[in-house]
Amino acid sequence: MNPLGKSLIVIGIVLVVVGLLFSLGSKIPWLGRLPGDIYIQRGNFTFYFPLATSIVISLIITLVLYLFRR
């Protein structure tokens, strides 16, 4: 198979997985509330940075892409 075709298939699968995460993200109770996520609220100012959640999602995507490349 053409490398461009393989790349398009992988990109499509990744987009489907990301779309499912966005649509089902509110139903996964731990997503976005992991220990290590930075949340600061002072008066009218709120700062939220999902550090641990980003690392977990990055590890999952890396594992999926590694399995597809084999």
C-alpha positions in Angstrom: 0.0 0.0 0.0 1.1 3.5 -0.7 2.7 5.3 2.3 0.4 8.3 1.8 -2.6 6.0 1.9 -1.4 4.4 5.2 -0.8 7.9 6.7 -4.3 9.0 5.7 -5.8 5.9 7.3 -3.9 6.5 10.6 -4.8 10.2 10.6 -8.5 9.2 10.1 -8.4 6.7 12.9 -6.8 9.2 15.2 -9.4 11.8 14.3 -12.2 9.4 15.1 -10.7 8.5 18.5 -10.2 12.2 19.3 -13.8 12.9 18.3 -15.0 10.1 20.5 -13.0 11.5 23.4 -14.6 14.9 22.9 -18.1 13.6 22.6 -17.7 11.1 25.6 -15.3 13.2 27.6 -17.9 14.6 30.0 -19.0 11.0 30.8 -15.5 9.9 31.8 -15.4 11.2 35.4 -11.6 11.2 35.8 -10.8 13.0 32.5 -9.7 16.5 33.3 -9.7 16.0 37.1 -6.5 14.0 37.6 -4.0 14.8 40.4 -1.4 17.0 38.7 -3.9 19.1 36.8 -3.3 22.7 37.8 -6.4 24.6 38.9 -6.2 28.1 40.5 -9.2 30.2 41.3 -8.9 33.6 42.9 -11.8 36.1 42.8 -12.8 36.7 39.2 -9.7 34.9 37.8 -9.6 31.1 37.1 -6.6 29.3 35.6 -6.8 25.7 34.6 -4.1 23.7 32.9 -4.7 19.9 32.5 -1.1 18.8 32.8 -1.6 15.2 34.0 -4.6 14.7 31.6 -2.4 15.9 28.7 0.3 13.5 29.6 -2.1 10.5 29.9 -3.7 11.4 26.5 -0.3 11.7 24.9 0.8 8.3 26.2 -2.4 6.7 24.9 -2.0 8.3 21.5 1.7 7.3 21.4 0.8 3.7 22.2 -1.9 3.5 19.6 0.4 5.0 16.9 3.2 2.6 17.9 0.8 -0.4 17.6 -0.3 0.8 14.1 3.3 1.2 12.9 4.2 -2.4 13.7 
